[in-house]
């Protein structure tokens, strides 16, 4: 097992994070825009502003970095390539999307349709981001 190529983790992670952030923009500002407005209004909250959006964007890039670091860590055991990247993407989806979105769903904080749309969207977005980010990862 070689050492993890930190430079390539950062490059691949930022690329994966970019994919995540583009996907999240499309999901929240196009697909779910009106549903988000209604949900926020029903909760007596204002729409997400600059600092919240900045937090989400940074979170998207951090998710990409963690995902590609995880890919690099399991690559010697599972092999290089899209199958391993998809596996990592699904693991990240379980913890970063599925389990994270269960409380607002089960507590009725957000509408079911919004939460399920987010869960399914993320199930596609995360493995795709993992494959794209992992495609630039090479061992040192």
BATORVEX-72402 format. One record per residue: residue in one letter; x, y, z of N, C-alpha, C in turn. Coordinates in nm, 2 decimals, decimal comma. Atoms other than C-alpha are relative to their C-alpha. Example, Ala and Ser with C-alpha at 12.3 -4.5 7.8 and 13.67 -1.06 7.14 Angstrom:
BATORVEX-72402
<rec residu="A" n_X="0,09" n_Y="-0,12" n_Z="0,00" ca_X="1,23" ca_Y="-0,45" ca_Z="0,78" c_X="0,09" c_Y="0,12" c_Z="0,00"/>
<rec residu="S" n_X="-0,09" n_Y="-0,11" n_Z="0,00" ca_X="1,37" ca_Y="-0,11" ca_Z="0,71" c_X="-0,08" c_Y="0,11" c_Z="0,08"/>
//
This chain:
BATORVEX-72402
<rec residu="X" n_X="0,08" n_Y="-0,12" n_Z="0,00" ca_X="0,00" ca_Y="0,00" ca_Z="0,00" c_X="0,09" c_Y="0,12" c_Z="0,00"/>
<rec residu="X" n_X="-0,08" n_Y="-0,13" n_Z="0,00" ca_X="0,14" ca_Y="0,34" ca_Z="-0,10" c_X="-0,07" c_Y="0,10" c_Z="0,08"/>
<rec residu="X" n_X="0,05" n_Y="-0,12" n_Z="-0,08" ca_X="0,09" ca_Y="0,67" ca_Z="0,07" c_X="-0,11" c_Y="0,06" c_Z="-0,08"/>
<rec residu="X" n_X="0,10" n_Y="-0,08" n_Z="0,07" ca_X="-0,22" ca_Y="0,87" ca_Z="-0,01" c_X="0,06" c_Y="0,12" c_Z="-0,06"/>
<rec residu="X" n_X="-0,05" n_Y="-0,12" n_Z="0,07" ca_X="-0,15" ca_Y="1,14" ca_Z="-0,26" c_X="-0,09" c_Y="0,12" c_Z="0,04"/>
<rec residu="X" n_X="0,08" n_Y="-0,11" n_Z="-0,05" ca_X="-0,27" ca_Y="1,44" ca_Z="-0,07" c_X="-0,04" c_Y="0,11" c_Z="-0,10"/>
<rec residu="X" n_X="0,03" n_Y="-0,10" n_Z="0,11" ca_X="-0,25" ca_Y="1,68" ca_Z="-0,37" c_X="-0,11" c_Y="-0,05" c_Z="-0,09"/>
<rec residu="X" n_X="0,11" n_Y="0,05" n_Z="0,09" ca_X="-0,47" ca_Y="1,45" ca_Z="-0,58" c_X="-0,13" c_Y="-0,01" c_Z="0,08"/>
<rec residu="X" n_X="0,12" n_Y="0,00" n_Z="-0,08" ca_X="-0,71" ca_Y="1,41" ca_Z="-0,29" c_X="-0,07" c_Y="0,14" c_Z="0,00"/>
<rec residu="X" n_X="0,06" n_Y="-0,14" n_Z="0,00" ca_X="-0,75" ca_Y="1,79" ca_Z="-0,27" c_X="-0,05" c_Y="0,03" c_Z="-0,14"/>
<rec residu="X" n_X="0,05" n_Y="-0,03" n_Z="0,13" ca_X="-0,78" ca_Y="1,82" ca_Z="-0,65" c_X="-0,13" c_Y="-0,08" c_Z="-0,03"/>
<rec residu="X" n_X="0,12" n_Y="0,08" n_Z="0,03" ca_X="-1,03" ca_Y="1,53" ca_Z="-0,68" c_X="-0,12" c_Y="0,04" c_Z="0,10"/>
<rec residu="X" n_X="0,10" n_Y="-0,04" n_Z="-0,10" ca_X="-1,21" ca_Y="1,65" ca_Z="-0,36" c_X="-0,07" c_Y="0,13" c_Z="-0,04"/>
<rec residu="X" n_X="0,06" n_Y="-0,13" n_Z="0,04" ca_X="-1,26" ca_Y="2,00" ca_Z="-0,49" c_X="-0,09" c_Y="-0,02" c_Z="-0,13"/>
<rec residu="X" n_X="0,08" n_Y="0,03" n_Z="0,12" ca_X="-1,38" ca_Y="1,86" ca_Z="-0,82" c_X="-0,14" c_Y="-0,07" c_Z="0,04"/>
<rec residu="X" n_X="0,12" n_Y="0,07" n_Z="-0,05" ca_X="-1,63" ca_Y="1,63" ca_Z="-0,64" c_X="-0,09" c_Y="0,10" c_Z="0,07"/>
<rec residu="X" n_X="0,07" n_Y="-0,11" n_Z="-0,07" ca_X="-1,73" ca_Y="1,93" ca_Z="-0,42" c_X="-0,07" c_Y="0,09" c_Z="-0,10"/>
<rec residu="X" n_X="0,06" n_Y="-0,09" n_Z="0,10" ca_X="-1,80" ca_Y="2,14" ca_Z="-0,73" c_X="-0,12" c_Y="-0,07" c_Z="-0,06"/>
<rec residu="X" n_X="0,11" n_Y="0,08" n_Z="0,05" ca_X="-2,02" ca_Y="1,86" ca_Z="-0,87" c_X="-0,12" c_Y="0,01" c_Z="0,10"/>
<rec residu="X" n_X="0,10" n_Y="0,00" n_Z="-0,11" ca_X="-2,21" ca_Y="1,85" ca_Z="-0,53" c_X="-0,06" c_Y="0,14" c_Z="0,00"/>
<rec residu="X" n_X="0,06" n_Y="-0,14" n_Z="-0,01" ca_X="-2,25" ca_Y="2,23" ca_Z="-0,52" c_X="-0,08" c_Y="0,03" c_Z="-0,12"/>
<rec residu="X" n_X="0,09" n_Y="-0,03" n_Z="0,12" ca_X="-2,38" ca_Y="2,25" ca_Z="-0,88" c_X="-0,13" c_Y="-0,08" c_Z="0,02"/>
<rec residu="X" n_X="0,12" n_Y="0,08" n_Z="-0,02" ca_X="-2,62" ca_Y="1,97" ca_Z="-0,80" c_X="-0,09" c_Y="0,05" c_Z="0,10"/>
<rec residu="X" n_X="0,08" n_Y="-0,06" n_Z="-0,11" ca_X="-2,74" ca_Y="2,13" ca_Z="-0,48" c_X="-0,06" c_Y="0,13" c_Z="-0,04"/>
<rec residu="X" n_X="0,06" n_Y="-0,12" n_Z="0,06" ca_X="-2,79" ca_Y="2,46" ca_Z="-0,66" c_X="-0,12" c_Y="-0,03" c_Z="-0,08"/>
<rec residu="X" n_X="0,11" n_Y="0,04" n_Z="0,09" ca_X="-3,00" ca_Y="2,29" ca_Z="-0,92" c_X="-0,12" c_Y="-0,05" c_Z="0,08"/>
<rec residu="X" n_X="0,11" n_Y="0,06" n_Z="-0,08" ca_X="-3,20" ca_Y="2,09" ca_Z="-0,66" c_X="-0,07" c_Y="0,11" c_Z="0,07"/>
<rec residu="X" n_X="0,07" n_Y="-0,09" n_Z="-0,09" ca_X="-3,27" ca_Y="2,38" ca_Z="-0,43" c_X="-0,05" c_Y="0,13" c_Z="-0,06"/>
<rec residu="X" n_X="0,04" n_Y="-0,13" n_Z="0,06" ca_X="-3,29" ca_Y="2,68" ca_Z="-0,66" c_X="-0,09" c_Y="-0,02" c_Z="-0,13"/>
<rec residu="X" n_X="0,08" n_Y="0,03" n_Z="0,12" ca_X="-3,47" ca_Y="2,51" ca_Z="-0,96" c_X="-0,11" c_Y="-0,10" c_Z="0,04"/>
<rec residu="X" n_X="0,09" n_Y="0,11" n_Z="-0,02" ca_X="-3,63" ca_Y="2,18" ca_Z="-0,87" c_X="-0,09" c_Y="0,02" c_Z="0,12"/>
<rec residu="X" n_X="0,08" n_Y="-0,02" n_Z="-0,12" ca_X="-3,75" ca_Y="2,26" ca_Z="-0,51" c_X="-0,02" c_Y="0,14" c_Z="0,04"/>
<rec residu="X" n_X="0,01" n_Y="-0,14" n_Z="-0,04" ca_X="-3,75" ca_Y="2,64" ca_Z="-0,51" c_X="-0,13" c_Y="0,03" c_Z="0,06"/>
<rec residu="X" n_X="0,13" n_Y="-0,04" n_Z="-0,06" ca_X="-4,12" ca_Y="2,68" ca_Z="-0,46" c_X="-0,04" c_Y="-0,08" c_Z="0,12"/>
<rec residu="X" n_X="0,03" n_Y="0,08" n_Z="-0,12" ca_X="-4,15" ca_Y="2,40" ca_Z="-0,21" c_X="0,08" c_Y="0,05" c_Z="0,12"/>
<rec residu="X" n_X="-0,08" n_Y="-0,06" n_Z="-0,11" ca_X="-3,86" ca_Y="2,55" ca_Z="-0,01" c_X="-0,07" c_Y="0,13" c_Z="0,05"/>
<rec residu="X" n_X="0,07" n_Y="-0,12" n_Z="-0,04" ca_X="-4,04" ca_Y="2,88" ca_Z="-0,01" c_X="-0,12" c_Y="-0,02" c_Z="0,09"/>
<rec residu="X" n_X="0,12" n_Y="0,03" n_Z="-0,07" ca_X="-4,36" ca_Y="2,73" ca_Z="0,11" c_X="0,04" c_Y="-0,06" c_Z="0,14"/>
<rec residu="X" n_X="-0,04" n_Y="0,06" n_Z="-0,13" ca_X="-4,18" ca_Y="2,52" ca_Z="0,38" c_X="0,05" c_Y="0,10" c_Z="0,09"/>
<rec residu="X" n_X="-0,05" n_Y="-0,10" n_Z="-0,08" ca_X="-3,99" ca_Y="2,81" ca_Z="0,51" c_X="-0,11" c_Y="0,10" c_Z="0,06"/>
<rec residu="X" n_X="0,11" n_Y="-0,09" n_Z="-0,04" ca_X="-4,30" ca_Y="3,03" ca_Z="0,52" c_X="-0,08" c_Y="-0,07" c_Z="0,11"/>
<rec residu="X" n_X="0,08" n_Y="0,08" n_Z="-0,10" ca_X="-4,49" ca_Y="2,75" ca_Z="0,71" c_X="0,07" c_Y="-0,01" c_Z="0,13"/>
<rec residu="X" n_X="-0,08" n_Y="0,01" n_Z="-0,13" ca_X="-4,21" ca_Y="2,74" ca_Z="0,97" c_X="0,03" c_Y="0,14" c_Z="0,05"/>
<rec residu="X" n_X="-0,02" n_Y="-0,14" n_Z="-0,04" ca_X="-4,21" ca_Y="3,12" ca_Z="1,00" c_X="0,15" c_Y="0,04" c_Z="-0,01"/>
<rec residu="X" n_X="-0,14" n_Y="-0,03" n_Z="0,02" ca_X="-3,85" ca_Y="3,14" ca_Z="0,87" c_X="0,02" c_Y="0,07" c_Z="-0,13"/>
<rec residu="X" n_X="-0,04" n_Y="-0,07" n_Z="0,12" ca_X="-3,68" ca_Y="3,36" ca_Z="0,62" c_X="0,08" c_Y="-0,10" c_Z="-0,09"/>
<rec residu="X" n_X="-0,08" n_Y="0,08" n_Z="0,09" ca_X="-3,52" ca_Y="3,20" ca_Z="0,31" c_X="0,15" c_Y="0,01" c_Z="0,04"/>
<rec residu="X" n_X="-0,15" n_Y="0,00" n_Z="-0,03" ca_X="-3,15" ca_Y="3,10" ca_Z="0,35" c_X="0,07" c_Y="0,12" c_Z="-0,06"/>
<rec residu="X" n_X="-0,07" n_Y="-0,11" n_Z="0,05" ca_X="-2,93" ca_Y="3,40" ca_Z="0,32" c_X="0,15" c_Y="-0,03" c_Z="-0,03"/>
<rec residu="X" n_X="-0,14" n_Y="0,02" n_Z="0,04" ca_X="-2,57" ca_Y="3,46" ca_Z="0,24" c_X="0,09" c_Y="-0,09" c_Z="0,09"/>
<rec residu="X" n_X="-0,09" n_Y="0,08" n_Z="-0,09" ca_X="-2,40" ca_Y="3,31" ca_Z="0,55" c_X="-0,04" c_Y="-0,15" c_Z="0,00"/>
<rec residu="X" n_X="0,05" n_Y="0,14" n_Z="0,01" ca_X="-2,62" ca_Y="3,00" ca_Z="0,53" c_X="0,04" c_Y="-0,07" c_Z="-0,13"/>
<rec residu="X" n_X="-0,04" n_Y="0,05" n_Z="0,13" ca_X="-2,55" ca_Y="2,96" ca_Z="0,16" c_X="0,15" c_Y="-0,03" c_Z="0,00"/>
<rec residu="X" n_X="-0,14" n_Y="0,01" n_Z="0,00" ca_X="-2,18" ca_Y="3,01" ca_Z="0,22" c_X="0,04" c_Y="-0,13" c_Z="0,08"/>
<rec residu="X" n_X="-0,02" n_Y="0,12" n_Z="-0,08" ca_X="-2,19" ca_Y="2,73" ca_Z="0,49" c_X="-0,03" c_Y="-0,12" c_Z="-0,08"/>
<rec residu="X" n_X="0,04" n_Y="0,11" n_Z="0,08" ca_X="-2,37" ca_Y="2,50" ca_Z="0,25" c_X="0,11" c_Y="-0,03" c_Z="-0,11"/>
<rec residu="X" n_X="-0,10" n_Y="0,01" n_Z="0,11" ca_X="-2,11" ca_Y="2,57" ca_Z="-0,03" c_X="0,13" c_Y="-0,06" c_Z="0,06"/>
<rec residu="X" n_X="-0,12" n_Y="0,05" n_Z="-0,07" ca_X="-1,82" ca_Y="2,51" ca_Z="0,21" c_X="-0,02" c_Y="-0,15" c_Z="0,04"/>
<rec residu="X" n_X="0,04" n_Y="0,14" n_Z="-0,03" ca_X="-2,00" ca_Y="2,19" ca_Z="0,33" c_X="0,01" c_Y="-0,09" c_Z="-0,12"/>
<rec residu="X" n_X="0,00" n_Y="0,08" n_Z="0,12" ca_X="-2,03" ca_Y="2,07" ca_Z="-0,03" c_X="0,15" c_Y="-0,03" c_Z="-0,04"/>
<rec residu="X" n_X="-0,14" n_Y="0,03" n_Z="0,03" ca_X="-1,65" ca_Y="2,11" ca_Z="-0,08" c_X="0,06" c_Y="-0,09" c_Z="0,10"/>
<rec residu="X" n_X="-0,05" n_Y="0,09" n_Z="-0,10" ca_X="-1,57" ca_Y="1,94" ca_Z="0,25" c_X="-0,05" c_Y="-0,14" c_Z="-0,02"/>
<rec residu="X" n_X="0,05" n_Y="0,14" n_Z="0,04" ca_X="-1,80" ca_Y="1,65" ca_Z="0,15" c_X="0,08" c_Y="-0,06" c_Z="-0,11"/>
<rec residu="X" n_X="-0,08" n_Y="0,05" n_Z="0,11" ca_X="-1,61" ca_Y="1,62" ca_Z="-0,17" c_X="0,14" c_Y="-0,04" c_Z="0,04"/>
<rec residu="X" n_X="-0,14" n_Y="0,04" n_Z="-0,05" ca_X="-1,27" ca_Y="1,62" ca_Z="0,01" c_X="0,00" c_Y="-0,12" c_Z="0,08"/>
<rec residu="X" n_X="0,01" n_Y="0,12" n_Z="-0,08" ca_X="-1,38" ca_Y="1,36" ca_Z="0,26" c_X="-0,02" c_Y="-0,12" c_Z="-0,08"/>
<rec residu="X" n_X="0,04" n_Y="0,11" n_Z="0,09" ca_X="-1,53" ca_Y="1,15" ca_Z="-0,01" c_X="0,12" c_Y="-0,05" c_Z="-0,08"/>
<rec residu="X" n_X="-0,12" n_Y="0,05" n_Z="0,08" ca_X="-1,21" ca_Y="1,14" ca_Z="-0,22" c_X="0,11" c_Y="-0,05" c_Z="0,09"/>
<rec residu="X" n_X="-0,10" n_Y="0,06" n_Z="-0,10" ca_X="-0,99" ca_Y="1,09" ca_Z="0,09" c_X="-0,04" c_Y="-0,14" c_Z="0,03"/>
<rec residu="X" n_X="0,05" n_Y="0,13" n_Z="-0,03" ca_X="-1,21" ca_Y="0,79" ca_Z="0,17" c_X="0,02" c_Y="-0,09" c_Z="-0,12"/>
<rec residu="X" n_X="-0,03" n_Y="0,08" n_Z="0,12" ca_X="-1,18" ca_Y="0,67" ca_Z="-0,19" c_X="0,15" c_Y="-0,04" c_Z="0,00"/>
<rec residu="X" n_X="-0,14" n_Y="0,03" n_Z="0,00" ca_X="-0,80" ca_Y="0,69" ca_Z="-0,16" c_X="0,04" c_Y="-0,10" c_Z="0,11"/>
<rec residu="X" n_X="-0,02" n_Y="0,09" n_Z="-0,11" ca_X="-0,81" ca_Y="0,51" ca_Z="0,17" c_X="-0,04" c_Y="-0,14" c_Z="-0,03"/>
<rec residu="X" n_X="0,05" n_Y="0,14" n_Z="0,02" ca_X="-1,01" ca_Y="0,21" ca_Z="0,05" c_X="0,04" c_Y="-0,05" c_Z="-0,14"/>
<rec residu="X" n_X="-0,04" n_Y="0,04" n_Z="0,14" ca_X="-0,87" ca_Y="0,20" ca_Z="-0,31" c_X="0,10" c_Y="-0,12" c_Z="0,01"/>
<rec residu="X" n_X="-0,09" n_Y="0,12" n_Z="0,00" ca_X="-0,59" ca_Y="-0,05" ca_Z="-0,21" c_X="-0,07" c_Y="-0,13" c_Z="0,03"/>
<rec residu="X" n_X="0,08" n_Y="0,12" n_Z="-0,04" ca_X="-0,85" ca_Y="-0,29" ca_Z="-0,07" c_X="-0,10" c_Y="-0,04" c_Z="-0,10"/>
<rec residu="X" n_X="0,11" n_Y="0,03" n_Z="0,09" ca_X="-1,13" ca_Y="-0,25" ca_Z="-0,32" c_X="0,04" c_Y="0,02" c_Z="-0,15"/>
<rec residu="X" n_X="-0,05" n_Y="-0,03" n_Z="0,14" ca_X="-0,93" ca_Y="-0,15" ca_Z="-0,63" c_X="-0,04" c_Y="0,13" c_Z="-0,05"/>
<rec residu="X" n_X="0,03" n_Y="-0,13" n_Z="0,06" ca_X="-0,92" ca_Y="0,16" ca_Z="-0,83" c_X="-0,11" c_Y="0,00" c_Z="-0,10"/>
<rec residu="X" n_X="0,10" n_Y="-0,01" n_Z="0,10" ca_X="-1,20" ca_Y="0,27" ca_Z="-1,05" c_X="-0,14" c_Y="0,04" c_Z="0,04"/>
<rec residu="X" n_X="0,13" n_Y="-0,05" n_Z="-0,03" ca_X="-1,56" ca_Y="0,37" ca_Z="-1,08" c_X="-0,08" c_Y="-0,09" c_Z="0,10"/>
<rec residu="X" n_X="0,08" n_Y="0,08" n_Z="-0,09" ca_X="-1,70" ca_Y="0,07" ca_Z="-0,89" c_X="0,03" c_Y="0,04" c_Z="0,15"/>
<rec residu="X" n_X="-0,04" n_Y="-0,04" n_Z="-0,13" ca_X="-1,50" ca_Y="0,17" ca_Z="-0,58" c_X="-0,05" c_Y="0,14" c_Z="0,03"/>
<rec residu="X" n_X="0,05" n_Y="-0,14" n_Z="-0,02" ca_X="-1,59" ca_Y="0,54" ca_Z="-0,63" c_X="-0,15" c_Y="0,00" c_Z="0,03"/>
<rec residu="X" n_X="0,14" n_Y="0,01" n_Z="-0,02" ca_X="-1,96" ca_Y="0,45" ca_Z="-0,65" c_X="-0,03" c_Y="-0,06" c_Z="0,14"/>
<rec residu="X" n_X="0,02" n_Y="0,05" n_Z="-0,14" ca_X="-1,93" ca_Y="0,24" ca_Z="-0,33" c_X="0,02" c_Y="0,10" c_Z="0,10"/>
<rec residu="X" n_X="-0,03" n_Y="-0,11" n_Z="-0,09" ca_X="-1,77" ca_Y="0,53" ca_Z="-0,15" c_X="-0,11" c_Y="0,10" c_Z="0,00"/>
<rec residu="X" n_X="0,11" n_Y="-0,09" n_Z="0,02" ca_X="-2,04" ca_Y="0,76" ca_Z="-0,29" c_X="-0,12" c_Y="-0,04" c_Z="0,08"/>
<rec residu="X" n_X="0,12" n_Y="0,05" n_Z="-0,06" ca_X="-2,31" ca_Y="0,54" ca_Z="-0,16" c_X="0,02" c_Y="0,00" c_Z="0,16"/>
<rec residu="X" n_X="-0,02" n_Y="-0,01" n_Z="-0,15" ca_X="-2,15" ca_Y="0,52" ca_Z="0,19" c_X="-0,01" c_Y="0,14" c_Z="0,05"/>
<rec residu="X" n_X="0,01" n_Y="-0,14" n_Z="-0,04" ca_X="-2,12" ca_Y="0,90" ca_Z="0,20" c_X="-0,15" c_Y="0,04" c_Z="-0,01"/>
<rec residu="X" n_X="0,15" n_Y="-0,03" n_Z="0,01" ca_X="-2,49" ca_Y="0,92" ca_Z="0,08" c_X="-0,07" c_Y="-0,05" c_Z="0,13"/>
<rec residu="X" n_X="0,07" n_Y="0,06" n_Z="-0,12" ca_X="-2,60" ca_Y="0,69" ca_Z="0,37" c_X="0,02" c_Y="0,10" c_Z="0,12"/>
<rec residu="X" n_X="-0,02" n_Y="-0,08" n_Z="-0,12" ca_X="-2,44" ca_Y="0,91" ca_Z="0,64" c_X="-0,02" c_Y="0,15" c_Z="-0,03"/>
<rec residu="X" n_X="0,02" n_Y="-0,14" n_Z="0,03" ca_X="-2,45" ca_Y="1,25" ca_Z="0,47" c_X="-0,13" c_Y="0,04" c_Z="-0,05"/>
<rec residu="X" n_X="0,13" n_Y="-0,04" n_Z="0,05" ca_X="-2,79" ca_Y="1,24" ca_Z="0,32" c_X="-0,12" c_Y="-0,08" c_Z="0,07"/>
<rec residu="X" n_X="0,11" n_Y="0,08" n_Z="-0,05" ca_X="-3,01" ca_Y="0,95" ca_Z="0,42" c_X="-0,02" c_Y="0,01" c_Z="0,15"/>
<rec residu="X" n_X="0,02" n_Y="-0,01" n_Z="-0,14" ca_X="-2,95" ca_Y="0,94" ca_Z="0,79" c_X="-0,01" c_Y="0,15" c_Z="0,05"/>
<rec residu="X" n_X="0,01" n_Y="-0,14" n_Z="-0,04" ca_X="-2,91" ca_Y="1,32" ca_Z="0,81" c_X="-0,14" c_Y="0,06" c_Z="-0,03"/>
<rec residu="X" n_X="0,13" n_Y="-0,06" n_Z="0,03" ca_X="-3,25" ca_Y="1,38" ca_Z="0,65" c_X="-0,11" c_Y="-0,08" c_Z="0,07"/>
<rec residu="X" n_X="0,11" n_Y="0,07" n_Z="-0,07" ca_X="-3,44" ca_Y="1,13" ca_Z="0,86" c_X="-0,06" c_Y="0,08" c_Z="0,12"/>
<rec residu="X" n_X="0,07" n_Y="-0,08" n_Z="-0,11" ca_X="-3,50" ca_Y="1,36" ca_Z="1,17" c_X="-0,10" c_Y="0,10" c_Z="-0,06"/>
<rec residu="X" n_X="0,10" n_Y="-0,10" n_Z="0,04" ca_X="-3,67" ca_Y="1,64" ca_Z="0,97" c_X="-0,12" c_Y="-0,08" c_Z="-0,07"/>
<rec residu="X" n_X="0,11" n_Y="0,08" n_Z="0,06" ca_X="-3,87" ca_Y="1,37" ca_Z="0,78" c_X="-0,09" c_Y="-0,06" c_Z="0,11"/>
<rec residu="X" n_X="0,08" n_Y="0,07" n_Z="-0,10" ca_X="-3,98" ca_Y="1,17" ca_Z="1,09" c_X="-0,06" c_Y="0,09" c_Z="0,10"/>
<rec residu="X" n_X="0,06" n_Y="-0,10" n_Z="-0,09" ca_X="-4,05" ca_Y="1,48" ca_Z="1,30" c_X="-0,10" c_Y="0,09" c_Z="-0,07"/>
<rec residu="X" n_X="0,09" n_Y="-0,09" n_Z="0,07" ca_X="-4,25" ca_Y="1,64" ca_Z="1,03" c_X="0,04" c_Y="0,14" c_Z="-0,01"/>
<rec residu="X" n_X="-0,05" n_Y="-0,14" n_Z="0,01" ca_X="-4,04" ca_Y="1,95" ca_Z="1,02" c_X="0,00" c_Y="0,05" c_Z="-0,15"/>
<rec residu="X" n_X="0,00" n_Y="-0,03" n_Z="0,14" ca_X="-4,01" ca_Y="1,94" ca_Z="0,64" c_X="-0,11" c_Y="-0,09" c_Z="-0,07"/>
<rec residu="X" n_X="0,10" n_Y="0,08" n_Z="0,07" ca_X="-4,27" ca_Y="1,82" ca_Z="0,39" c_X="0,07" c_Y="-0,13" c_Z="-0,06"/>
<rec residu="X" n_X="-0,06" n_Y="0,13" n_Z="0,05" ca_X="-4,22" ca_Y="1,45" ca_Z="0,29" c_X="0,05" c_Y="0,01" c_Z="-0,14"/>
<rec residu="X" n_X="-0,04" n_Y="0,00" n_Z="0,14" ca_X="-4,20" ca_Y="1,53" ca_Z="-0,08" c_X="0,14" c_Y="0,07" c_Z="-0,01"/>
<rec residu="X" n_X="-0,13" n_Y="-0,07" n_Z="0,01" ca_X="-3,91" ca_Y="1,78" ca_Z="-0,02" c_X="0,11" c_Y="-0,10" c_Z="0,05"/>
<rec residu="X" n_X="-0,10" n_Y="0,09" n_Z="-0,06" ca_X="-3,72" ca_Y="1,53" ca_Z="0,20" c_X="0,03" c_Y="-0,12" c_Z="-0,10"/>
<rec residu="X" n_X="-0,02" n_Y="0,12" n_Z="0,08" ca_X="-3,77" ca_Y="1,23" ca_Z="-0,03" c_X="0,07" c_Y="0,04" c_Z="-0,14"/>
<rec residu="X" n_X="-0,07" n_Y="-0,05" n_Z="0,12" ca_X="-3,67" ca_Y="1,44" ca_Z="-0,34" c_X="0,15" c_Y="0,02" c_Z="0,03"/>
<rec residu="X" n_X="-0,14" n_Y="-0,02" n_Z="-0,03" ca_X="-3,35" ca_Y="1,54" ca_Z="-0,16" c_X="0,07" c_Y="-0,13" c_Z="0,02"/>
<rec residu="X" n_X="-0,07" n_Y="0,13" n_Z="-0,02" ca_X="-3,27" ca_Y="1,18" ca_Z="-0,06" c_X="0,03" c_Y="-0,06" c_Z="-0,13"/>
<rec residu="X" n_X="-0,02" n_Y="0,06" n_Z="0,13" ca_X="-3,32" ca_Y="1,05" ca_Z="-0,41" c_X="0,10" c_Y="0,08" c_Z="-0,08"/>
<rec residu="X" n_X="-0,09" n_Y="-0,08" n_Z="0,08" ca_X="-3,14" ca_Y="1,34" ca_Z="-0,57" c_X="0,15" c_Y="-0,02" c_Z="0,05"/>
<rec residu="X" n_X="-0,14" n_Y="0,02" n_Z="-0,06" ca_X="-2,84" ca_Y="1,29" ca_Z="-0,33" c_X="0,05" c_Y="-0,14" c_Z="-0,04"/>
<rec residu="X" n_X="-0,04" n_Y="0,13" n_Z="0,03" ca_X="-2,84" ca_Y="0,92" ca_Z="-0,41" c_X="0,06" c_Y="-0,01" c_Z="-0,14"/>
<rec residu="X" n_X="-0,06" n_Y="-0,01" n_Z="0,13" ca_X="-2,76" ca_Y="1,01" ca_Z="-0,77" c_X="0,13" c_Y="0,09" c_Z="0,00"/>
<rec residu="X" n_X="-0,10" n_Y="-0,10" n_Z="-0,01" ca_X="-2,55" ca_Y="1,32" ca_Z="-0,70" c_X="0,13" c_Y="-0,05" c_Z="0,06"/>
<rec residu="X" n_X="-0,12" n_Y="0,04" n_Z="-0,07" ca_X="-2,31" ca_Y="1,17" ca_Z="-0,45" c_X="0,09" c_Y="-0,10" c_Z="-0,07"/>
<rec residu="X" n_X="-0,08" n_Y="0,09" n_Z="0,07" ca_X="-2,19" ca_Y="0,87" ca_Z="-0,64" c_X="0,06" c_Y="0,06" c_Z="-0,13"/>
<rec residu="X" n_X="-0,05" n_Y="-0,07" n_Z="0,12" ca_X="-2,16" ca_Y="1,08" ca_Z="-0,96" c_X="0,12" c_Y="0,09" c_Z="0,04"/>
<rec residu="X" n_X="-0,11" n_Y="-0,09" n_Z="-0,05" ca_X="-1,95" ca_Y="1,33" ca_Z="-0,77" c_X="0,13" c_Y="-0,08" c_Z="0,04"/>
<rec residu="X" n_X="-0,11" n_Y="0,09" n_Z="-0,04" ca_X="-1,74" ca_Y="1,04" ca_Z="-0,63" c_X="0,08" c_Y="-0,05" c_Z="-0,12"/>
<rec residu="X" n_X="-0,06" n_Y="0,05" n_Z="0,13" ca_X="-1,67" ca_Y="0,90" ca_Z="-0,98" c_X="0,08" c_Y="0,11" c_Z="-0,06"/>
<rec residu="X" n_X="-0,07" n_Y="-0,11" n_Z="0,07" ca_X="-1,58" ca_Y="1,24" ca_Z="-1,12" c_X="0,13" c_Y="0,04" c_Z="0,08"/>
<rec residu="X" n_X="-0,12" n_Y="-0,04" n_Z="-0,09" ca_X="-1,35" ca_Y="1,33" ca_Z="-0,82" c_X="0,10" c_Y="-0,11" c_Z="0,00"/>
<rec residu="X" n_X="-0,10" n_Y="0,12" n_Z="-0,01" ca_X="-1,19" ca_Y="0,98" ca_Z="-0,81" c_X="0,07" c_Y="-0,01" c_Z="-0,14"/>
<rec residu="X" n_X="-0,06" n_Y="0,02" n_Z="0,13" ca_X="-1,12" ca_Y="1,00" ca_Z="-1,18" c_X="0,14" c_Y="0,07" c_Z="-0,01"/>
<rec residu="X" n_X="-0,13" n_Y="-0,08" n_Z="0,00" ca_X="-0,83" ca_Y="1,25" ca_Z="-1,11" c_X="0,10" c_Y="-0,05" c_Z="0,10"/>
<rec residu="X" n_X="-0,09" n_Y="0,05" n_Z="-0,10" ca_X="-0,69" ca_Y="1,06" ca_Z="-0,82" c_X="0,10" c_Y="-0,11" c_Z="-0,05"/>
<rec residu="X" n_X="-0,11" n_Y="0,10" n_Z="0,03" ca_X="-0,36" ca_Y="0,87" ca_Z="-0,87" c_X="0,09" c_Y="-0,01" c_Z="0,12"/>
<rec residu="X" n_X="-0,10" n_Y="0,01" n_Z="-0,11" ca_X="-0,12" ca_Y="0,73" ca_Z="-0,62" c_X="0,13" c_Y="0,08" c_Z="-0,04"/>
<rec residu="X" n_X="-0,12" n_Y="-0,08" n_Z="0,02" ca_X="0,20" ca_Y="0,93" ca_Z="-0,57" c_X="0,11" c_Y="-0,08" c_Z="-0,07"/>
//
